[in-house]
Amino acid sequence: MYFAALLARTEDGWEASDTELDDVETLADLVDLAREAAADEGETVLVFIEQEDAWFGVVRVDGEDDPRVYVSHAAAAARSSYGEILTSELLGDDDPDRELDELDKLADLDGTEDGEPEHAAGEDRDEDDASAGSAGIAPAGPLGDGRILADLGMPERTLLGLTEDALGEIADAIGASDILEAVR
C-alpha cells in the first residue's frame, strides 16, 4: 500500500494534500502534479511517497528548476511501480524497451546463441556485453540527492539514517508535522 502527499511551502507555512498517483506514469507527470499544487510559481513543493515501511521517496520541485529526488532504499523501490519511476530516473534508465532486452539476454543463461561460440577465458568481449546490466541496477540503500532537505532543516546524515516513520520525522524537521498528519 502506498501513501503519497504533496507539501507546498507558502508564505503562511506548509499546505498539504494527499494525492492520487493513478495517472502518474513518469517523473514528469509527478513534477507536473507538484507544480499544480504550488500557489505561486517559485514555491517549493515536496512530494512524499511511501510504501509500507519498505521505502520512501521525496521529490522536490522548486519553481521551474529540475526536480531533485531521493529514495531511501532503491532496490526495494525499483520493484514497485511508483518507486520504479523514481529509481529509473536516478539511474538514467529511461529506455522502456530495456527491461525486454534484459529478459531476452536471460533467455540463454550462458550468454550464447545456439551455434555461437562462448568467449574464452581472458578474451575481450565487445563493449555492449561488458556494460550490460551496469546501468539500471538499483543499490540496496539510498539513492539520489541526500541534501534534498538540508536547507529546510533535515541534514543529509539524518535523512540517510531514517527508517520507521521517516515521513513523519521529515515533516517534523521542516515544521509540517501537523499538516502531514492531517492528510494521513
VOROVO-486935 format. One record per atom (N, C-alpha, C): residue number from 1; residue in one letter; atom name; x negated, y, z negated. Coordinates in Angstrom, 1 decimal, padded with zeros to 4 digits. Each point is the difference from the previous one (the first is absolute). Layout:
// VOROVO-486935
- NUM/a/CA/X/Y/Z
...
//
This chain:
// VOROVO-486935
- 1/m/N/-000.8/-001.2/000.0
- 1/m/CA/000.8/001.2/000.0
- 1/m/C/-000.9/001.2/000.0
- 2/y/N/000.4/001.0/000.8
- 2/y/CA/-000.7/001.2/000.1
- 2/y/C/000.6/001.2/-000.8
- 3/f/N/-000.8/000.9/-000.4
- 3/f/CA/000.5/001.3/-000.5
- 3/f/C/-000.7/001.0/000.8
- 4/a/N/000.7/001.0/000.4
- 4/a/CA/-000.6/001.1/000.8
- 4/a/C/000.6/001.3/-000.5
- 5/a/N/-000.8/001.1/-000.1
- 5/a/CA/000.5/001.3/-000.4
- 5/a/C/-000.9/001.0/000.7
- 6/l/N/000.6/001.2/000.2
- 6/l/CA/-000.7/001.1/000.5
- 6/l/C/000.0/001.1/-001.1
- 7/l/N/-001.2/000.6/-000.2
- 7/l/CA/-000.1/001.1/-001.0
- 7/l/C/-000.5/001.2/000.8
- 8/a/N/000.8/001.0/000.0
- 8/a/CA/-000.4/001.2/000.7
- 8/a/C/-000.4/001.1/-001.1
- 9/r/N/-001.2/000.6/000.2
- 9/r/CA/-000.4/001.0/-000.9
- 9/r/C/000.5/001.4/000.4
- 10/t/N/000.8/000.6/-000.8
- 10/t/CA/000.6/001.3/000.4
- 10/t/C/-000.5/001.0/-001.0
- 11/e/N/000.5/001.3/000.2
- 11/e/CA/-000.4/001.1/-000.9
- 11/e/C/000.5/-000.3/-001.4
- 12/d/N/001.1/-000.7/-000.1
- 12/d/CA/000.7/-000.3/-001.3
- 12/d/C/-000.5/-001.3/-000.6
- 13/g/N/-001.0/-000.7/000.5
- 13/g/CA/-000.4/-001.3/-000.5
- 13/g/C/000.2/-001.1/001.1
- 14/w/N/000.1/-001.2/-000.5
- 14/w/CA/000.2/-001.1/000.9
- 14/w/C/001.5/-000.3/000.2
- 15/e/N/000.4/-000.4/001.2
- 15/e/CA/001.3/-000.5/000.3
- 15/e/C/-000.2/-001.4/000.5
- 16/a/N/000.8/-000.9/-000.4
- 16/a/CA/-000.1/-001.4/000.4
- 16/a/C/001.3/-000.5/000.6
- 17/s/N/-000.2/-000.9/000.9
- 17/s/CA/001.2/-000.7/000.6
- 17/s/C/-000.4/-001.4/000.3
- 18/d/N/000.9/-001.0/-000.2
- 18/d/CA/-000.4/-001.3/000.5
- 18/d/C/000.2/000.0/001.5
- 19/t/N/-000.5/-000.9/000.7
- 19/t/CA/000.0/000.0/001.4
- 19/t/C/000.2/-001.4/000.6
- 20/e/N/000.7/000.0/001.1
- 20/e/CA/000.3/-001.3/000.7
- 20/e/C/-001.1/-000.2/001.0
- 21/l/N/-000.7/-001.1/000.0
- 21/l/CA/-001.0/-000.3/000.9
- 21/l/C/000.4/-000.8/001.2
- 22/d/N/001.3/-000.3/000.1
- 22/d/CA/000.5/-000.9/001.1
- 22/d/C/-000.4/000.4/001.4
- 23/d/N/000.0/001.4/000.2
- 23/d/CA/-000.4/000.4/001.4
- 23/d/C/-001.4/000.3/000.2
- 24/v/N/-000.9/-000.2/-001.1
- 24/v/CA/-001.4/000.3/000.1
- 24/v/C/-000.7/-001.2/000.6
- 25/e/N/-000.7/000.2/001.1
- 25/e/CA/-000.7/-001.0/000.7
- 25/e/C/-001.5/000.3/000.1
- 26/t/N/-000.4/001.3/-000.2
- 26/t/CA/-001.3/000.4/000.2
- 26/t/C/-000.4/001.0/-001.1
- 27/l/N/-001.2/000.3/-000.2
- 27/l/CA/-000.4/001.1/-000.9
- 27/l/C/000.5/001.3/000.5
- 28/a/N/000.1/000.2/001.3
- 28/a/CA/000.5/001.3/000.5
- 28/a/C/001.5/000.1/-000.4
- 29/d/N/000.8/-001.0/000.0
- 29/d/CA/001.4/000.0/-000.5
- 29/d/C/000.0/000.4/-001.4
- 30/l/N/-000.9/-000.5/-000.8
- 30/l/CA/000.0/000.3/-001.5
- 30/l/C/-000.4/001.5/-000.2
- 31/v/N/-001.0/000.4/000.8
- 31/v/CA/-000.4/001.4/-000.1
- 31/v/C/001.1/001.0/000.4
- 32/d/N/000.7/-000.4/001.0
- 32/d/CA/001.2/000.9/000.4
- 32/d/C/001.0/000.0/-001.1
- 33/l/N/000.3/-001.1/-000.6
- 33/l/CA/000.9/000.0/-001.1
- 33/l/C/-000.5/000.9/-001.2
- 34/a/N/-001.3/000.0/-000.2
- 34/a/CA/-000.6/000.8/-001.1
- 34/a/C/000.2/001.5/000.4
- 35/r/N/-000.3/000.3/001.2
- 35/r/CA/000.0/001.4/000.4
- 35/r/C/001.5/000.5/000.0
- 36/e/N/000.9/-000.8/000.3
- 36/e/CA/001.4/000.4/-000.1
- 36/e/C/000.4/000.3/-001.5
- 37/a/N/-000.6/-000.7/-000.9
- 37/a/CA/000.3/000.2/-001.5
- 37/a/C/-000.6/001.4/-000.5
- 38/a/N/-000.9/000.5/000.7
- 38/a/CA/-000.6/001.3/-000.5
- 38/a/C/000.9/001.2/000.3
- 39/a/N/000.2/000.8/-001.0
- 39/a/CA/000.9/001.1/000.2
- 39/a/C/-000.7/001.1/000.8
- 40/d/N/-001.3/000.2/-000.2
- 40/d/CA/-000.9/000.9/000.7
- 40/d/C/-001.0/-000.8/000.8
- 41/e/N/-000.5/000.6/001.1
- 41/e/CA/-000.9/-000.7/000.9
- 41/e/C/-001.3/-000.4/-000.7
- 42/g/N/-000.6/000.8/-000.8
- 42/g/CA/-001.3/-000.3/-000.6
- 42/g/C/000.0/-000.9/-001.3
- 43/e/N/001.2/-000.4/-000.4
- 43/e/CA/000.1/-000.7/-001.3
- 43/e/C/-000.7/-001.4/000.1
- 44/t/N/-000.5/-000.4/-001.2
- 44/t/CA/-000.5/-001.4/-000.1
- 44/t/C/001.1/-000.9/-000.3
- 45/v/N/000.0/-001.1/000.8
- 45/v/CA/001.0/-001.1/-000.3
- 45/v/C/-000.7/-001.3/-000.2
- 46/l/N/000.4/-000.7/-001.0
- 46/l/CA/-000.6/-001.3/-000.3
- 46/l/C/001.0/-001.1/000.3
- 47/v/N/-000.3/-001.0/000.6
- 47/v/CA/000.8/-001.2/000.2
- 47/v/C/-000.5/-001.1/-000.8
- 48/f/N/000.8/-000.5/-000.9
- 48/f/CA/-000.4/-001.1/-000.8
- 48/f/C/000.7/-001.3/000.5
- 49/i/N/-000.7/-001.0/000.2
- 49/i/CA/000.5/-001.3/000.4
- 49/i/C/-000.6/-001.1/-001.0
- 50/e/N/000.9/-000.8/-000.5
- 50/e/CA/-000.5/-001.0/-000.9
- 50/e/C/000.8/-001.4/000.3
- 51/q/N/-000.8/-001.0/-000.1
- 51/q/CA/000.7/-001.3/000.1
- 51/q/C/-000.3/-000.8/-001.2
- 52/e/N/001.0/-000.1/-000.9
- 52/e/CA/000.0/-000.9/-001.2
- 52/e/C/-001.3/-000.3/-000.6
- 53/d/N/-000.7/001.0/-000.4
- 53/d/CA/-001.3/-000.2/-000.7
- 53/d/C/-001.1/-000.7/000.8
- 54/a/N/000.3/-000.3/001.3
- 54/a/CA/-001.1/-000.6/000.8
- 54/a/C/-000.9/001.1/000.6
- 55/w/N/000.5/001.1/000.4
- 55/w/CA/-000.8/001.1/000.5
- 55/w/C/000.9/001.3/000.0
- 56/f/N/-000.7/001.1/000.1
- 56/f/CA/000.7/001.3/000.2
- 56/f/C/-000.9/000.8/000.9
- 57/g/N/000.7/000.9/000.7
- 57/g/CA/-000.6/000.9/000.9
- 57/g/C/000.5/001.4/-000.1
- 58/v/N/-000.9/001.0/000.3
- 58/v/CA/000.3/001.4/-000.1
- 58/v/C/-000.4/000.6/001.4
- 59/v/N/000.9/000.7/000.6
- 59/v/CA/-000.2/000.7/001.2
- 59/v/C/000.2/001.5/-000.4
- 60/r/N/-001.1/000.8/000.3
- 60/r/CA/000.1/001.4/-000.3
- 60/r/C/000.1/000.8/001.3
- 61/v/N/001.0/000.9/000.1
- 61/v/CA/000.1/000.8/001.2
- 61/v/C/000.0/001.5/-000.5
- 62/d/N/-001.0/000.7/000.5
- 62/d/CA/-000.1/001.4/-000.3
- 62/d/C/000.2/000.8/001.2
- 63/g/N/001.2/000.5/000.2
- 63/g/CA/000.4/000.8/001.2
- 63/g/C/-000.2/-000.8/001.2
- 64/e/N/-000.8/000.6/001.0
- 64/e/CA/-000.2/-000.7/001.3
- 64/e/C/-001.3/-000.7/000.0
- 65/d/N/-000.7/-000.1/-001.2
- 65/d/CA/-001.3/-000.7/000.0
- 65/d/C/000.2/-001.5/000.2
- 66/d/N/-001.0/-000.7/000.4
- 66/d/CA/000.1/-001.4/000.1
- 66/d/C/000.3/-000.6/-001.3
- 67/p/N/000.8/-001.1/-000.1
- 67/p/CA/000.4/-000.6/-001.2
- 67/p/C/-001.2/-000.7/-000.7
- 68/r/N/000.0/-000.1/-001.3
- 68/r/CA/-001.0/-000.7/-000.7
- 68/r/C/000.7/-001.2/-000.6
- 69/v/N/-000.7/-001.1/-000.1
- 69/v/CA/000.6/-001.3/-000.4
- 69/v/C/-000.9/-000.7/-001.0
- 70/y/N/000.7/-000.6/-001.0
- 70/y/CA/-000.7/-000.8/-001.0
- 70/y/C/000.9/-001.2/-000.3
- 71/v/N/-000.7/-001.2/000.0
- 71/v/CA/000.7/-001.3/-000.3
- 71/v/C/-000.7/-000.7/-001.1
- 72/s/N/000.6/-000.4/-001.0
- 72/s/CA/-000.6/-000.6/-001.2
- 72/s/C/-000.6/-001.4/000.3
- 73/h/N/000.6/-000.8/000.8
- 73/h/CA/-000.5/-001.4/000.2
- 73/h/C/000.4/-000.2/001.5
- 74/a/N/-001.0/000.2/000.8
- 74/a/CA/000.2/000.0/001.5
- 74/a/C/000.4/-001.4/000.5
- 75/a/N/-000.6/-001.1/-000.5
- 75/a/CA/000.3/-001.3/000.5
- 75/a/C/001.5/-000.4/-000.3
- 76/a/N/000.4/000.4/-001.2
- 76/a/CA/001.4/-000.3/-000.4
- 76/a/C/001.0/000.9/000.9
- 77/a/N/-000.4/001.2/000.1
- 77/a/CA/000.9/000.9/000.8
- 77/a/C/000.0/-000.4/001.5
- 78/a/N/-001.1/-000.5/000.5
- 78/a/CA/000.0/-000.4/001.4
- 78/a/C/000.9/-001.1/000.3
- 79/r/N/000.4/-000.8/-001.0
- 79/r/CA/001.0/-001.1/000.2
- 79/r/C/001.4/000.4/-000.1
- 80/s/N/000.3/001.3/-000.2
- 80/s/CA/001.4/000.5/-000.1
- 80/s/C/000.2/001.0/001.1
- 81/s/N/001.3/000.1/000.4
- 81/s/CA/000.3/000.9/001.1
- 81/s/C/-000.4/001.4/-000.1
- 82/y/N/000.3/000.6/-001.2
- 82/y/CA/-000.3/001.4/-000.1
- 82/y/C/-001.5/000.2/-000.4
- 83/g/N/-000.5/-000.9/-000.7
- 83/g/CA/-001.5/000.1/-000.3
- 83/g/C/-000.8/-000.2/001.2
- 84/e/N/000.4/-000.8/001.0
- 84/e/CA/-000.7/-000.2/001.2
- 84/e/C/-000.1/001.3/000.8
- 85/i/N/001.1/000.8/-000.1
- 85/i/CA/-000.1/001.3/000.7
- 85/i/C/-001.1/000.9/-000.5
- 86/l/N/-000.2/000.0/-001.3
- 86/l/CA/-001.1/000.8/-000.7
- 86/l/C/-001.4/-000.6/000.3
- 87/t/N/-000.1/-001.3/-000.2
- 87/t/CA/-001.3/-000.6/000.1
- 87/t/C/-000.5/-000.1/001.5
- 88/s/N/000.9/-000.2/000.9
- 88/s/CA/-000.4/000.0/001.4
- 88/s/C/-000.5/001.4/000.4
- 89/e/N/000.6/001.0/-000.5
- 89/e/CA/-000.5/001.4/000.3
- 89/e/C/-001.4/000.2/-000.6
- 90/l/N/-000.1/-000.4/-001.2
- 90/l/CA/-001.3/000.2/-000.7
- 90/l/C/-001.2/-000.8/000.7
- 91/l/N/000.4/-001.2/000.4
- 91/l/CA/-001.0/-000.9/000.7
- 91/l/C/-000.2/000.3/001.4
- 92/g/N/000.8/000.9/000.6
- 92/g/CA/-000.2/000.4/001.4
- 92/g/C/000.6/-001.1/000.9
- 93/d/N/000.9/-000.8/-000.5
- 93/d/CA/000.6/-001.0/000.8
- 93/d/C/001.4/000.4/000.5
- 94/d/N/-000.1/000.7/001.1
- 94/d/CA/001.3/000.5/000.6
- 94/d/C/000.4/-000.7/001.3
- 95/d/N/-000.6/-001.2/000.2
- 95/d/CA/000.4/-000.7/001.2
- 95/d/C/001.0/-001.1/-000.4
- 96/p/N/001.3/000.2/000.5
- 96/p/CA/001.0/-000.9/-000.3
- 96/p/C/-000.2/-001.4/000.5
- 97/d/N/-000.8/-000.2/001.0
- 97/d/CA/-000.3/-001.3/000.5
- 97/d/C/-001.1/-000.7/-000.7
- 98/r/N/-000.7/000.6/-000.9
- 98/r/CA/-001.2/-000.5/-000.7
- 98/r/C/000.4/-001.3/-000.7
- 99/e/N/001.1/000.0/-000.7
- 99/e/CA/000.4/-001.2/-000.8
- 99/e/C/000.2/-001.2/000.9
- 100/l/N/000.6/000.2/001.2
- 100/l/CA/000.2/-001.1/000.9
- 100/l/C/-001.3/-000.5/000.5
- 101/d/N/-001.0/001.0/000.3
- 101/d/CA/-001.3/-000.4/000.4
- 101/d/C/-000.7/-000.9/-001.0
- 102/e/N/000.1/000.4/-001.3
- 102/e/CA/-000.6/-000.7/-001.1
- 102/e/C/000.6/-001.4/-000.1
- 103/l/N/001.3/-000.1/000.2
- 103/l/CA/000.7/-001.4/000.0
- 103/l/C/-000.5/-000.8/001.1
- 104/d/N/-000.2/000.6/001.2
- 104/d/CA/-000.5/-000.8/001.1
- 104/d/C/-001.4/-000.5/-000.3
- 105/k/N/-000.8/000.8/-000.6
- 105/k/CA/-001.4/-000.5/-000.4
- 105/k/C/000.1/-001.1/-001.0
- 106/l/N/001.0/-000.1/-000.8
- 106/l/CA/000.1/-001.0/-001.0
- 106/l/C/000.5/-001.3/000.6
- 107/a/N/000.6/000.1/001.2
- 107/a/CA/000.6/-001.2/000.6
- 107/a/C/-001.1/-001.1/000.3
- 108/d/N/-001.2/000.4/000.2
- 108/d/CA/-001.1/-001.0/000.2
- 108/d/C/-001.0/000.4/-001.0
- 109/l/N/000.0/-000.7/-001.1
- 109/l/CA/-000.7/000.3/-001.2
- 109/l/C/-001.5/-000.1/000.2
- 110/d/N/-000.5/-000.7/000.9
- 110/d/CA/-001.5/-000.1/000.2
- 110/d/C/-000.5/001.2/000.9
- 111/g/N/000.9/000.8/000.5
- 111/g/CA/-000.4/001.2/000.7
- 111/g/C/-000.2/-000.3/001.5
- 112/t/N/000.3/-001.1/000.5
- 112/t/CA/-000.2/-000.3/001.4
- 112/t/C/001.2/-000.5/000.6
- 113/e/N/000.1/000.3/001.3
- 113/e/CA/001.1/-000.6/000.8
- 113/e/C/-000.4/-001.3/000.5
- 114/d/N/001.0/-000.8/000.4
- 114/d/CA/-000.4/-001.3/000.5
- 114/d/C/-000.9/000.1/001.2
- 115/g/N/-001.1/-000.7/000.0
- 115/g/CA/-001.0/000.0/001.0
- 115/g/C/-001.0/001.1/-000.1
- 116/e/N/000.1/000.9/-001.0
- 116/e/CA/-000.9/001.1/-000.2
- 116/e/C/-001.0/-000.4/-001.0
- 117/p/N/-001.3/000.2/000.3
- 117/p/CA/-001.0/-000.4/-001.0
- 117/p/C/000.0/000.8/-001.3
- 118/e/N/-000.4/-000.7/-001.1
- 118/e/CA/-000.1/000.7/-001.2
- 118/e/C/-001.3/000.8/000.0
- 119/h/N/-000.1/001.1/-000.8
- 119/h/CA/-001.2/000.7/-000.1
- 119/h/C/-001.0/-000.8/-000.8
- 120/a/N/-001.2/-000.1/000.4
- 120/a/CA/-001.1/-000.7/-000.7
- 120/a/C/-000.4/000.9/-001.2
- 121/a/N/-000.5/-000.7/-001.0
- 121/a/CA/-000.5/000.8/-001.2
- 121/a/C/-001.0/001.0/000.4
- 122/g/N/000.1/001.2/-000.4
- 122/g/CA/-000.9/001.1/000.3
- 122/g/C/000.2/000.7/001.3
- 123/e/N/000.9/-000.6/000.8
- 123/e/CA/000.3/000.6/001.3
- 123/e/C/000.8/001.3/-000.1
- 124/d/N/-000.3/001.0/000.8
- 124/d/CA/000.8/001.2/-000.1
- 124/d/C/001.4/-000.2/000.5
- 125/r/N/000.9/000.6/-000.7
- 125/r/CA/001.4/000.0/000.4
- 125/r/C/000.3/001.4/000.6
- 126/d/N/001.0/000.1/000.8
- 126/d/CA/000.3/001.3/000.5
- 126/d/C/000.5/000.9/-001.1
- 127/e/N/000.0/001.3/000.3
- 127/e/CA/000.4/001.0/-001.0
- 127/e/C/001.4/-000.2/-000.5
- 128/d/N/000.9/-000.3/000.9
- 128/d/CA/001.4/-000.2/-000.4
- 128/d/C/000.1/-001.1/-001.1
- 129/d/N/-000.7/-001.1/000.2
- 129/d/CA/000.1/-001.1/-000.9
- 129/d/C/-000.6/000.4/-001.4
- 130/a/N/-001.1/000.8/000.0
- 130/a/CA/-000.7/000.3/-001.2
- 130/a/C/000.9/001.0/-000.8
- 131/s/N/000.8/000.8/000.7
- 131/s/CA/000.7/001.0/-000.8
- 131/s/C/001.5/-000.5/-000.3
- 132/a/N/000.3/-001.1/000.5
- 132/a/CA/001.4/-000.5/-000.2
- 132/a/C/000.3/-000.2/-001.5
- 133/g/N/001.1/000.5/-000.4
- 133/g/CA/000.3/-000.1/-001.4
- 133/g/C/-000.5/001.0/-000.9
- 134/s/N/-001.0/000.8/000.4
- 134/s/CA/-000.6/001.0/-001.0
- 134/s/C/000.9/001.2/-000.2
- 135/a/N/000.7/000.4/001.1
- 135/a/CA/001.0/001.1/-000.2
- 135/a/C/001.3/-000.6/-000.4
- 136/g/N/000.7/000.7/-000.9
- 136/g/CA/001.3/-000.4/-000.4
- 136/g/C/000.1/-001.0/-001.1
- 137/i/N/-001.2/-000.4/-000.6
- 137/i/CA/000.1/-000.9/-001.2
- 137/i/C/000.0/000.9/-001.2
- 138/a/N/001.1/-000.1/-000.8
- 138/a/CA/000.2/000.8/-001.1
- 138/a/C/-000.7/-000.5/-001.2
- 139/p/N/-000.7/000.8/-000.8
- 139/p/CA/-000.7/-000.4/-001.2
- 139/p/C/000.9/-000.3/-001.1
- 140/a/N/-000.4/-000.9/-000.9
- 140/a/CA/000.8/-000.3/-001.2
- 140/a/C/-000.2/001.0/-001.1
- 141/g/N/000.2/001.2/000.3
- 141/g/CA/-000.1/001.1/-000.9
- 141/g/C/000.5/001.3/000.6
- 142/p/N/-000.4/001.1/-000.6
- 142/p/CA/000.5/001.3/000.5
- 142/p/C/-000.6/000.3/001.4
- 143/l/N/000.8/000.8/000.7
- 143/l/CA/-000.4/000.5/001.4
- 143/l/C/000.6/001.4/000.2
- 144/g/N/-000.8/000.8/000.6
- 144/g/CA/000.5/001.4/000.3
- 144/g/C/-000.7/001.0/-000.8
- 145/d/N/000.7/001.2/-000.1
- 145/d/CA/-000.6/001.2/-000.7
- 145/d/C/000.3/-000.1/-001.5
- 146/g/N/-001.0/-000.4/-000.7
- 146/g/CA/000.1/000.0/-001.5
- 146/g/C/000.1/001.3/-000.7
- 147/r/N/-000.3/001.1/000.8
- 147/r/CA/000.1/001.3/-000.6
- 147/r/C/001.3/000.7/000.4
- 148/i/N/000.9/-000.7/000.5
- 148/i/CA/001.3/000.5/000.6
- 148/i/C/000.7/000.9/-001.0
- 149/l/N/-000.1/-000.3/-001.3
- 149/l/CA/000.7/000.7/-001.1
- 149/l/C/-000.9/000.8/-000.9
- 150/a/N/-001.2/000.0/000.3
- 150/a/CA/-001.0/000.6/-001.0
- 150/a/C/000.4/001.5/-000.3
- 151/d/N/000.3/000.8/001.0
- 151/d/CA/000.4/001.4/-000.2
- 151/d/C/001.3/000.2/-000.7
- 152/l/N/000.8/-001.1/-000.2
- 152/l/CA/001.3/000.0/-000.6
- 152/l/C/-000.1/-000.5/-001.4
- 153/g/N/-001.1/-000.5/-000.5
- 153/g/CA/-000.2/-000.4/-001.4
- 153/g/C/-000.2/-001.5/-000.1
- 154/m/N/-000.2/-000.7/001.0
- 154/m/CA/-000.3/-001.5/000.0
- 154/m/C/-001.4/-000.2/000.6
- 155/p/N/-001.1/-000.1/-000.8
- 155/p/CA/-001.3/-000.2/000.5
- 155/p/C/-000.1/-001.4/000.7
- 156/e/N/-000.9/-000.1/000.9
- 156/e/CA/-000.2/-001.2/000.8
- 156/e/C/-000.2/-001.2/-000.9
- 157/r/N/-000.9/000.1/-001.0
- 157/r/CA/-000.3/-001.1/-000.9
- 157/r/C/001.3/-000.5/-000.7
- 158/t/N/000.9/000.9/-000.4
- 158/t/CA/001.2/-000.4/-000.7
- 158/t/C/000.9/-000.7/001.0
- 159/l/N/000.1/000.6/001.2
- 159/l/CA/000.9/-000.6/001.1
- 159/l/C/-000.5/-001.4/000.3
- 160/l/N/-001.2/-000.2/000.1
- 160/l/CA/-000.6/-001.4/000.4
- 160/l/C/000.3/-001.0/-001.1
- 161/g/N/000.2/000.5/-001.3
- 161/g/CA/000.2/-000.9/-001.1
- 161/g/C/001.4/-000.3/-000.3
- 162/l/N/001.0/000.5/000.7
- 162/l/CA/001.4/-000.2/-000.3
- 162/l/C/000.4/-001.4/000.4
- 163/t/N/000.9/-000.5/-000.9
- 163/t/CA/000.6/-001.3/000.3
- 163/t/C/001.5/000.0/-000.2
- 164/e/N/000.4/-000.2/-001.2
- 164/e/CA/001.4/000.0/-000.4
- 164/e/C/000.6/001.4/000.0
- 165/d/N/001.2/000.1/000.4
- 165/d/CA/000.7/001.3/000.1
- 165/d/C/-000.9/001.1/000.5
- 166/a/N/-000.7/-000.3/001.1
- 166/a/CA/-000.9/001.0/000.6
- 166/a/C/000.7/001.3/000.5
- 167/l/N/001.2/-000.2/000.6
- 167/l/CA/000.7/001.2/000.5
- 167/l/C/000.4/000.9/-001.2
- 168/g/N/000.4/-000.6/-001.1
- 168/g/CA/000.4/000.7/-001.2
- 168/g/C/-001.2/000.8/-000.5
- 169/e/N/-001.2/-000.6/-000.1
- 169/e/CA/-001.2/000.6/-000.5
- 169/e/C/-000.4/001.2/001.0
- 170/i/N/000.1/-000.2/001.3
- 170/i/CA/-000.3/001.0/000.9
- 170/i/C/001.0/001.2/-000.2
- 171/a/N/001.2/-000.3/-000.1
- 171/a/CA/001.0/001.0/-000.2
- 171/a/C/-000.2/000.8/-001.3
- 172/d/N/-000.4/-000.7/-001.0
- 172/d/CA/-000.3/000.7/-001.3
- 172/d/C/-001.2/000.9/000.2
- 173/a/N/-001.1/-000.5/000.7
- 173/a/CA/-001.2/000.8/000.2
- 173/a/C/000.3/001.3/000.8
- 174/i/N/000.9/-000.1/000.9
- 174/i/CA/000.2/001.2/000.9
- 174/i/C/001.2/000.9/-000.5
- 175/g/N/000.6/-000.4/-001.2
- 175/g/CA/001.1/000.7/-000.5
- 175/g/C/001.3/-000.2/000.6
- 176/a/N/000.3/-001.3/000.5
- 176/a/CA/001.2/-000.3/000.7
- 176/a/C/000.7/-001.2/-000.6
- 177/s/N/-000.3/-000.4/-001.2
- 177/s/CA/000.5/-001.3/-000.5
- 177/s/C/001.5/000.0/-000.2
- 178/d/N/000.6/001.1/-000.5
- 178/d/CA/001.4/000.1/-000.1
- 178/d/C/000.7/000.0/001.3
- 179/i/N/-000.6/000.6/001.0
- 179/i/CA/000.6/000.1/001.3
- 179/i/C/000.0/-001.4/000.6
- 180/l/N/-001.1/-000.7/-000.1
- 180/l/CA/-000.1/-001.4/000.6
- 180/l/C/000.9/-000.9/-000.7
- 181/e/N/000.1/000.0/-001.3
- 181/e/CA/001.0/-000.9/-000.7
- 181/e/C/001.4/000.3/000.4
- 182/a/N/000.3/001.2/000.4
- 182/a/CA/001.4/000.3/000.4
- 182/a/C/000.4/-000.7/001.3
- 183/v/N/-001.0/-000.3/000.8
- 183/v/CA/000.3/-000.7/001.3
- 183/v/C/-000.2/-001.5/-000.1
- 184/r/N/-000.6/-000.5/-001.1
- 184/r/CA/-000.2/-001.5/-000.1
- 184/r/C/001.3/-000.6/-000.3
//
